[in-house]
Amino acid sequence: MGALASASDAVKGAEYDTITVPAGQKRTIRLGSGETLENTLIDITADGASVQIYPSGNDWAVRNVGIKGNHPGGHYIMTPGVPDKDGSAVVENVYLGDGQTEGSAKGGIWVNGNLPHRGTITFRNVHVGQMVDNGLYGMDSGYSGIGGVVHVEDSFFYSNNISNIRVGSVDGRTCRVDNCVVRVDDGATPPCGVGCSAPGAVNPRGVWAWFDAVQVTNSDIGGPIARDTKEGGYIEDENTRWGSEANTDRVPDGTPMTAEEAASGTSSGDSSGGTTTDPDDSDESDSPESGTVLELIAESGTSNVEYEFTVDGSVQKRTSASDNAAEDNDSITDNGDGTVTVSGVSGNGYGDSFLVDGVVTSMNLNEDAWTIRYDDQEVQVQDIALPKVLVVDGSNKPRVATEYTFTVSGSAEKSAALGSVNARDTVSDGEISGRIIGGKDGYRFSGDITGFSIDGPAQVSVEEDA
């Protein structure tokens, strides 16, 4: 599959295609069985721009892909998975080395334990650097008793927090790490942030083995916590140097050192060559799931009650939620405009569960027949569905500042899809304030606007049921 076959903002380069993500927006790329994303540079250098890649199925490939620019956090850059135990896939010659915003949520790669991942993924010639919540997080499906395998070959990891390489399979299959280098420099690891049980902590483990054997061969794993284990995991090593003995100046042959090198399939890496705290769990993420959990639970005594909701963003079925697991008869439809619509049916105390990465814009159901839980809190539709849009647009005066404040009777949330995201913009208890200089800020909200003030030339627009 050509990565840019339908991308209107893609520009053909000499050796690869380029996708440029505008400021404040997130590009979502999905792959299915047999599909390939290759020879692509994804530019997220604009303020608040991000990308999320979802390869899911058997025999897919992500190859020669470079992510250029700082990851703003809030989600993992890549969430791959292979659902069939005998299935396999490959991530090859990929660059995620430009780092992540300190204190933000999530990290580099999380192997999709919600799918769940059962097969084998091989990561080869991958470069992951300075991520907040794990560089390569490859073992989560073990929590549900379902084993998935991750192999890492000829790859370079630099100062990723919590762990650089985190692998292990619960069903007795062995994960391998071969010819890899982990380098940890003083002061280079971004502190743990949102979602961590100890925000601000720095704990860049080298190889973290979970559940069973992890073979580490021909590698150089640096840092004060070069090796660590948990939940029965252990390391079998051969021809591997650890900690201060490791040669972390080398880069495995073929590993890209820039996004451009990855996209073009080249490498300046030189295999010849030419380093933090307590190893407890205090900085682990409480949940590796990508998105906010939304549960819809039908009241006892009901039968075949229906629901439907729309999200500006993406939604995944949560299949490991016991009685509230989403099932095959629950549908997720891509509307082709950046939104997805989810519909389903349940009854008699059972329900469905989803992972929502975005903003719920509408929800249609009989509230008397349902209990709604969002982010582990019982809510009503009016608490989470934000059907209205307010945009403050200063592009008509690109060098003049505009400050604004408005209040709403319902809830509000900043929308990266509608404008920029920065520290000057705040949302608290229905009051929103911000500042733009020639840019655009956008919000979704419910209820009515109860107050508004603006100082500057920006234009304001409001849409109902947008």
JOWO-V840068 format. One record per residue. N is the residue number from 1. PHI is phi in degrees with one decimal (NA if undefined). OMEGA is omega in whole degrees, 0 to 359 (NA if undefined). D_LAST is the distance of its C-alpha to the last C-alpha in Angstrom with 2 decimals. Layout:
[[N | PHI | OMEGA | D_LAST] [N | PHI | OMEGA | D_LAST]]
This chain:
[[1 | NA | 174 | 32.67] [2 | -72.5 | 187 | 32.04] [3 | -63.2 | 190 | 29.45] [4 | -113.1 | 187 | 28.06] [5 | -57.3 | 182 | 28.38] [6 | -124.5 | 183 | 24.75] [7 | -92.3 | 184 | 23.67] [8 | -70.4 | 182 | 23.00] [9 | -100.2 | 180 | 23.71] [10 | -86.9 | 180 | 26.95] [11 | -118.1 | 181 | 30.20] [12 | -72.2 | 177 | 33.46] [13 | -102.6 | 183 | 36.13] [14 | -66.4 | 185 | 39.88] [15 | -124.7 | 184 | 39.89] [16 | -156.9 | 177 | 36.36] [17 | -92.9 | 180 | 32.71] [18 | -124.9 | 171 | 30.41] [19 | -109.7 | 179 | 26.72] [20 | -105.6 | 182 | 25.51] [21 | -91.1 | 180 | 22.46] [22 | -65.8 | 180 | 20.84] [23 | -56.3 | 175 | 20.91] [24 | 75.7 | 182 | 18.58] [25 | -112.0 | 176 | 17.42] [26 | -119.5 | 174 | 18.73] [27 | -95.9 | 178 | 20.06] [28 | -106.0 | 180 | 20.61] [29 | -121.7 | 181 | 23.61] [30 | -116.6 | 175 | 24.82] [31 | -123.5 | 174 | 28.32] [32 | -112.3 | 182 | 29.97] [33 | -57.6 | 177 | 33.65] [34 | 78.1 | 183 | 35.78] [35 | -94.2 | 183 | 33.22] [36 | -134.0 | 168 | 33.94] [37 | -107.6 | 187 | 32.11] [38 | -150.8 | 177 | 34.78] [39 | 46.8 | 184 | 35.92] [40 | -137.7 | 170 | 32.66] [41 | -105.1 | 180 | 32.10] [42 | -111.2 | 187 | 28.70] [43 | -94.2 | 177 | 28.42] [44 | -116.7 | 182 | 26.46] [45 | -74.2 | 178 | 28.45] [46 | -67.7 | 183 | 25.54] [47 | -57.8 | 176 | 24.57] [48 | 77.2 | 178 | 22.50] [49 | -73.0 | 180 | 22.29] [50 | -152.3 | 178 | 23.02] [51 | -139.2 | 176 | 23.61] [52 | -134.7 | 184 | 23.89] [53 | -110.4 | 182 | 26.20] [54 | -117.2 | 171 | 26.46] [55 | -86.4 | 185 | 29.68] [56 | -145.2 | 181 | 30.31] [57 | 138.8 | 181 | 33.11] [58 | -112.3 | 173 | 36.69] [59 | 61.3 | 171 | 38.33] [60 | -88.2 | 179 | 35.41] [61 | -146.9 | 168 | 36.20] [62 | -115.6 | 191 | 34.66] [63 | -141.8 | 178 | 37.24] [64 | 56.8 | 180 | 37.68] [65 | -126.6 | 178 | 34.35] [66 | -121.0 | 176 | 34.12] [67 | -99.8 | 183 | 31.42] [68 | -102.6 | 178 | 32.05] [69 | 118.1 | 181 | 30.98] [70 | -70.0 | 176 | 30.50] [71 | -79.1 | 183 | 28.30] [72 | -75.6 | 179 | 26.05] [73 | 85.0 | 182 | 26.16] [74 | 96.9 | 178 | 23.76] [75 | -163.2 | 173 | 24.56] [76 | -78.6 | 179 | 27.55] [77 | -64.9 | 181 | 27.75] [78 | -133.6 | 179 | 29.13] [79 | -129.2 | 184 | 29.05] [80 | -90.4 | 176 | 31.52] [81 | -163.8 | 175 | 33.17] [82 | -124.3 | 189 | 35.69] [83 | -74.6 | 184 | 35.60] [84 | -92.3 | 184 | 39.05] [85 | -59.2 | 180 | 42.13] [86 | -90.1 | 181 | 43.97] [87 | -84.8 | 180 | 41.10] [88 | -148.5 | 178 | 40.85] [89 | -159.6 | 184 | 38.76] [90 | -138.1 | 169 | 39.29] [91 | -117.1 | 194 | 37.66] [92 | -139.0 | 177 | 39.97] [93 | 57.6 | 184 | 40.36] [94 | -124.3 | 182 | 37.12] [95 | -117.3 | 173 | 36.67] [96 | -130.7 | 191 | 34.61] [97 | -108.7 | 182 | 36.98] [98 | -91.6 | 171 | 35.17] [99 | 86.9 | 184 | 34.46] [100 | -138.0 | 179 | 31.71] [101 | -59.9 | 180 | 30.69] [102 | -59.2 | 176 | 33.12] [103 | 80.2 | 179 | 31.93] [104 | -84.5 | 186 | 28.68] [105 | -95.7 | 176 | 27.96] [106 | 63.6 | 187 | 29.01] [107 | -161.3 | 189 | 31.07] [108 | -84.8 | 184 | 32.25] [109 | -126.1 | 172 | 32.68] [110 | -125.1 | 178 | 32.30] [111 | -69.5 | 197 | 33.76] [112 | -70.4 | 177 | 31.43] [113 | -73.6 | 179 | 33.19] [114 | -83.2 | 182 | 30.35] [115 | -60.1 | 355 | 30.86] [116 | -91.7 | 176 | 33.71] [117 | -73.3 | 179 | 35.69] [118 | -119.4 | 187 | 39.10] [119 | -87.6 | 183 | 40.42] [120 | -127.1 | 173 | 41.62] [121 | -117.3 | 175 | 39.81] [122 | -107.5 | 174 | 42.02] [123 | -100.8 | 185 | 40.90] [124 | -133.7 | 181 | 43.22] [125 | 53.1 | 179 | 43.48] [126 | -106.7 | 178 | 40.42] [127 | -121.5 | 180 | 40.10] [128 | -126.5 | 184 | 37.99] [129 | -137.8 | 170 | 38.39] [130 | 56.1 | 174 | 37.53] [131 | -92.8 | 186 | 34.75] [132 | -78.4 | 188 | 34.12] [133 | -119.2 | 178 | 33.87] [134 | 77.7 | 171 | 36.28] [135 | -74.7 | 174 | 36.92] [136 | -122.2 | 182 | 37.34] [137 | -103.2 | 193 | 36.52] [138 | -121.4 | 184 | 38.08] [139 | -142.6 | 191 | 39.31] [140 | -66.2 | 184 | 36.75] [141 | -62.3 | 178 | 37.10] [142 | -60.6 | 180 | 40.57] [143 | -60.3 | 181 | 39.29] [144 | -91.7 | 180 | 38.65] [145 | 83.0 | 180 | 42.08] [146 | -106.5 | 183 | 40.79] [147 | -85.7 | 171 | 42.34] [148 | -135.0 | 186 | 40.78] [149 | -109.8 | 175 | 42.73] [150 | -131.5 | 174 | 41.91] [151 | -112.1 | 181 | 44.47] [152 | -127.5 | 185 | 44.36] [153 | -131.6 | 168 | 46.66] [154 | 50.9 | 187 | 47.62] [155 | -126.9 | 185 | 44.78] [156 | -126.8 | 180 | 44.45] [157 | -126.0 | 185 | 42.65] [158 | -129.7 | 168 | 42.65] [159 | 48.9 | 173 | 42.24] [160 | -89.7 | 183 | 39.37] [161 | -79.8 | 184 | 39.02] [162 | 68.3 | 171 | 39.72] [163 | -159.5 | 172 | 41.08] [164 | -88.1 | 178 | 41.45] [165 | -128.2 | 184 | 42.27] [166 | -127.8 | 187 | 41.55] [167 | -139.8 | 178 | 42.68] [168 | 152.6 | 180 | 44.53] [169 | -123.1 | 186 | 44.55] [170 | -84.8 | 187 | 45.43] [171 | -101.1 | 175 | 47.05] [172 | 96.6 | 175 | 50.07] [173 | -76.9 | 186 | 48.91] [174 | -99.8 | 173 | 49.54] [175 | -89.7 | 184 | 47.06] [176 | -120.7 | 171 | 48.62] [177 | -125.6 | 186 | 48.29] [178 | -130.7 | 178 | 50.53] [179 | 51.5 | 178 | 51.34] [180 | -115.9 | 177 | 48.55] [181 | -125.3 | 171 | 48.65] [182 | -115.4 | 178 | 46.95] [183 | -115.8 | 179 | 47.44] [184 | -127.6 | 178 | 46.69] [185 | -103.6 | 179 | 47.44] [186 | -57.8 | 176 | 47.93] [187 | 79.4 | 184 | 44.90] [188 | -94.7 | 184 | 42.71] [189 | -85.6 | 179 | 40.80] [190 | -69.7 | 182 | 37.43] [191 | -62.4 | 177 | 37.54] [192 | -63.2 | 186 | 35.70] [193 | -133.7 | 184 | 32.46] [194 | -58.7 | 179 | 29.45] [195 | 92.4 | 178 | 30.27] [196 | -89.5 | 179 | 33.99] [197 | -76.2 | 177 | 36.44] [198 | -137.2 | 181 | 38.30] [199 | -55.0 | 181 | 36.02] [200 | 94.8 | 181 | 38.10] [201 | -71.8 | 177 | 40.51] [202 | -127.0 | 186 | 41.84] [203 | -150.5 | 188 | 43.31] [204 | -84.5 | 178 | 43.26] [205 | -57.9 | 178 | 45.16] [206 | -78.9 | 173 | 46.50] [207 | -113.5 | 179 | 46.63] [208 | -115.3 | 185 | 45.49] [209 | -97.6 | 180 | 46.89] [210 | -120.3 | 165 | 45.57] [211 | 72.5 | 185 | 46.95] [212 | -160.2 | 185 | 49.71] [213 | -69.2 | 169 | 51.49] [214 | -125.9 | 180 | 49.90] [215 | -89.3 | 178 | 52.24] [216 | -119.5 | 185 | 52.20] [217 | -130.3 | 171 | 54.49] [218 | 54.0 | 188 | 55.47] [219 | -123.2 | 174 | 52.96] [220 | -126.6 | 187 | 52.94] [221 | -115.7 | 185 | 50.85] [222 | -94.9 | 179 | 51.05] [223 | 100.1 | 180 | 50.07] [224 | -64.7 | 177 | 51.59] [225 | -116.6 | 186 | 49.85] [226 | -67.2 | 181 | 50.41] [227 | -137.6 | 179 | 50.55] [228 | -152.1 | 181 | 49.22] [229 | -138.5 | 177 | 48.95] [230 | -161.6 | 175 | 47.38] [231 | 53.4 | 177 | 47.36] [232 | 86.3 | 178 | 50.48] [233 | -72.3 | 176 | 49.53] [234 | -152.2 | 186 | 52.34] [235 | -111.5 | 171 | 53.03] [236 | -107.3 | 185 | 55.66] [237 | -116.5 | 177 | 56.38] [238 | -148.3 | 179 | 58.62] [239 | 51.1 | 182 | 59.40] [240 | -127.9 | 179 | 56.68] [241 | -107.9 | 187 | 56.99] [242 | -122.4 | 173 | 55.22] [243 | 60.1 | 183 | 54.51] [244 | -68.9 | 179 | 56.88] [245 | -83.4 | 185 | 58.69] [246 | -76.1 | 174 | 55.67] [247 | -92.3 | 184 | 55.53] [248 | -91.2 | 174 | 51.96] [249 | -82.9 | 181 | 52.67] [250 | -88.5 | 174 | 52.47] [251 | -126.2 | 181 | 49.44] [252 | -56.3 | 180 | 49.77] [253 | -52.7 | 177 | 50.44] [254 | 89.9 | 181 | 47.41] [255 | -82.7 | 182 | 44.86] [256 | -72.5 | 178 | 42.57] [257 | -107.3 | 174 | 42.66] [258 | -141.7 | 177 | 39.71] [259 | -64.0 | 180 | 36.44] [260 | -65.1 | 177 | 38.08] [261 | -61.3 | 180 | 41.04] [262 | -61.3 | 184 | 38.95] [263 | -63.0 | 182 | 37.00] [264 | -90.6 | 179 | 40.28] [265 | 75.1 | 180 | 42.18] [266 | -115.8 | 180 | 44.70] [267 | -154.5 | 172 | 45.97] [268 | -103.9 | 180 | 48.08] [269 | -63.4 | 182 | 48.73] [270 | -128.6 | 184 | 52.42] [271 | -69.0 | 183 | 53.66] [272 | -77.5 | 177 | 56.86] [273 | 97.3 | 177 | 55.27] [274 | 134.5 | NA | 56.23] [275 | NA | NA | 50.56] [276 | NA | 177 | 47.98] [277 | -147.0 | 181 | 48.31] [278 | -58.8 | 183 | 49.03] [279 | -84.1 | 175 | 48.09] [280 | -94.6 | 186 | 46.61] [281 | -93.9 | 192 | 43.09] [282 | -60.6 | 181 | 41.99] [283 | -107.8 | 180 | 39.32] [284 | -67.4 | 171 | 37.91] [285 | -67.0 | 177 | 34.25] [286 | -68.5 | 178 | 33.91] [287 | -147.5 | 178 | 31.56] [288 | -86.4 | 186 | 31.17] [289 | -64.5 | 182 | 28.14] [290 | -94.1 | 181 | 25.26] [291 | 125.7 | 179 | 22.18] [292 | -98.1 | 183 | 21.74] [293 | -74.2 | 174 | 23.33] [294 | -116.8 | 179 | 21.35] [295 | -115.6 | 176 | 23.83] [296 | -119.3 | 187 | 23.42] [297 | -117.4 | 181 | 26.88] [298 | -72.7 | 180 | 27.91] [299 | -67.2 | 177 | 30.27] [300 | -59.8 | 180 | 33.95] [301 | 89.3 | 177 | 35.05] [302 | -87.6 | 180 | 31.82] [303 | -146.2 | 175 | 31.85] [304 | 52.6 | 176 | 29.29] [305 | -88.8 | 189 | 26.22] [306 | -104.8 | 174 | 22.93] [307 | -145.3 | 174 | 19.65] [308 | -154.7 | 175 | 16.41] [309 | -145.2 | 182 | 13.71] [310 | -121.4 | 181 | 11.16] [311 | -125.1 | 170 | 11.46] [312 | -84.7 | 188 | 10.17] [313 | 149.0 | 182 | 13.88] [314 | -135.1 | 180 | 16.87] [315 | -138.6 | 173 | 18.69] [316 | -121.3 | 171 | 22.43] [317 | -68.8 | 176 | 24.56] [318 | -103.3 | 189 | 26.94] [319 | -94.5 | 183 | 30.19] [320 | -109.7 | 187 | 32.60] [321 | -103.7 | 175 | 31.47] [322 | 55.8 | 184 | 34.38] [323 | -65.2 | 182 | 33.54] [324 | -108.2 | 180 | 29.80] [325 | -75.2 | 173 | 29.67] [326 | -67.0 | 186 | 27.09] [327 | -125.4 | 184 | 28.99] [328 | -63.4 | 182 | 29.17] [329 | -81.2 | 174 | 27.66] [330 | -93.0 | 188 | 24.38] [331 | -112.8 | 173 | 22.11] [332 | -122.8 | 185 | 19.58] [333 | -112.9 | 175 | 17.91] [334 | -78.9 | 184 | 16.63] [335 | -84.8 | 176 | 13.88] [336 | 79.6 | 181 | 15.06] [337 | -125.6 | 183 | 11.94] [338 | 91.1 | 178 | 12.50] [339 | -115.9 | 173 | 11.17] [340 | -129.3 | 177 | 13.71] [341 | -116.0 | 182 | 14.06] [342 | -113.7 | 177 | 17.12] [343 | -138.3 | 181 | 19.23] [344 | -169.7 | 182 | 22.69] [345 | -147.4 | 177 | 25.40] [346 | -156.8 | 179 | 28.03] [347 | 174.2 | 170 | 30.42] [348 | 54.5 | 174 | 33.43] [349 | 86.8 | 176 | 32.62] [350 | -93.1 | 182 | 31.32] [351 | -164.2 | 181 | 27.88] [352 | -128.4 | 184 | 25.82] [353 | -135.2 | 183 | 24.93] [354 | -137.7 | 171 | 22.52] [355 | -106.1 | 185 | 22.05] [356 | -103.9 | 176 | 18.48] [357 | -115.6 | 184 | 18.09] [358 | 151.0 | 184 | 14.62] [359 | -116.5 | 173 | 11.94] [360 | -72.1 | 183 | 11.40] [361 | -98.9 | 177 | 7.80] [362 | -158.2 | 177 | 9.36] [363 | -149.2 | 181 | 13.07] [364 | -117.1 | 176 | 15.11] [365 | -166.1 | 174 | 18.80] [366 | -86.1 | 186 | 21.68] [367 | -62.3 | 178 | 22.03] [368 | -69.3 | 184 | 25.71] [369 | -102.3 | 187 | 26.37] [370 | -136.2 | 164 | 24.85] [371 | -107.2 | 183 | 25.42] [372 | -110.7 | 176 | 22.58] [373 | -122.3 | 180 | 23.74] [374 | -130.7 | 183 | 21.66] [375 | 57.1 | 176 | 23.77] [376 | 67.4 | 177 | 26.82] [377 | -123.9 | 176 | 25.65] [378 | -74.1 | 187 | 25.19] [379 | -134.8 | 170 | 21.86] [380 | -108.6 | 182 | 19.86] [381 | -55.8 | 183 | 16.36] [382 | -64.9 | 180 | 15.33] [383 | -78.8 | 187 | 16.95] [384 | -119.9 | 180 | 14.95] [385 | -82.5 | 184 | 11.55] [386 | -117.3 | 189 | 9.16] [387 | -82.9 | 187 | 5.89] [388 | -105.5 | 184 | 5.68] [389 | -126.7 | 171 | 6.28] [390 | -125.8 | 180 | 9.76] [391 | -124.0 | 173 | 11.66] [392 | -106.0 | 189 | 15.43] [393 | -115.8 | 180 | 16.86] [394 | -104.4 | 184 | 20.65] [395 | -67.5 | 178 | 21.37] [396 | -73.1 | 178 | 23.04] [397 | -132.4 | 192 | 25.73] [398 | -67.6 | 182 | 26.28] [399 | -115.4 | 184 | 29.28] [400 | -116.2 | 181 | 28.34] [401 | -80.6 | 172 | 26.94] [402 | -130.9 | 174 | 24.30] [403 | -111.3 | 184 | 24.17] [404 | -148.6 | 173 | 21.65] [405 | -145.4 | 171 | 21.19] [406 | -145.8 | 180 | 18.75] [407 | -124.3 | 179 | 18.79] [408 | -130.2 | 180 | 16.51] [409 | -81.0 | 180 | 17.84] [410 | -110.8 | 180 | 16.02] [411 | -108.7 | 179 | 15.44] [412 | -145.6 | 179 | 14.01] [413 | -152.0 | 176 | 14.22] [414 | -68.3 | 181 | 14.66] [415 | -114.7 | 177 | 12.65] [416 | -67.5 | 179 | 15.15] [417 | -72.5 | 183 | 12.75] [418 | -99.7 | 182 | 11.46] [419 | -176.2 | 183 | 15.01] [420 | -76.2 | 175 | 18.48] [421 | -129.0 | 178 | 19.83] [422 | -149.6 | 189 | 23.18] [423 | -68.9 | 181 | 25.54] [424 | -75.4 | 182 | 25.07] [425 | -93.8 | 183 | 21.58] [426 | -131.1 | 175 | 21.85] [427 | -132.2 | 182 | 19.89] [428 | -152.6 | 175 | 22.25] [429 | 51.8 | 176 | 22.19] [430 | 79.8 | 176 | 19.13] [431 | -110.7 | 184 | 20.47] [432 | -122.9 | 176 | 19.03] [433 | -141.4 | 181 | 21.23] [434 | -169.5 | 181 | 21.60] [435 | -148.5 | 177 | 23.29] [436 | -131.1 | 173 | 22.64] [437 | -129.8 | 179 | 25.19] [438 | 74.2 | 181 | 23.77] [439 | -106.4 | 184 | 20.86] [440 | -144.9 | 173 | 17.23] [441 | -116.8 | 180 | 15.78] [442 | -134.8 | 181 | 12.22] [443 | -137.0 | 167 | 11.23] [444 | -108.0 | 182 | 8.93] [445 | -152.9 | 173 | 10.38] [446 | -120.2 | 181 | 11.23] [447 | 79.2 | 182 | 13.57] [448 | -114.8 | 171 | 14.37] [449 | -76.2 | 184 | 15.42] [450 | -103.7 | 177 | 19.17] [451 | -163.8 | 181 | 20.57] [452 | -157.2 | 173 | 20.05] [453 | -141.8 | 181 | 22.62] [454 | -144.7 | 179 | 22.73] [455 | -129.2 | 182 | 25.83] [456 | 145.2 | 188 | 25.58] [457 | -89.6 | 184 | 24.34] [458 | -62.5 | 178 | 20.79] [459 | -97.1 | 183 | 18.02] [460 | -119.5 | 176 | 15.09] [461 | -129.9 | 179 | 11.68] [462 | -129.5 | 177 | 9.14] [463 | -122.0 | 175 | 5.74] [464 | -91.8 | 176 | 5.46] [465 | 49.8 | 183 | 3.80] [466 | -79.1 | NA | 0.00]]
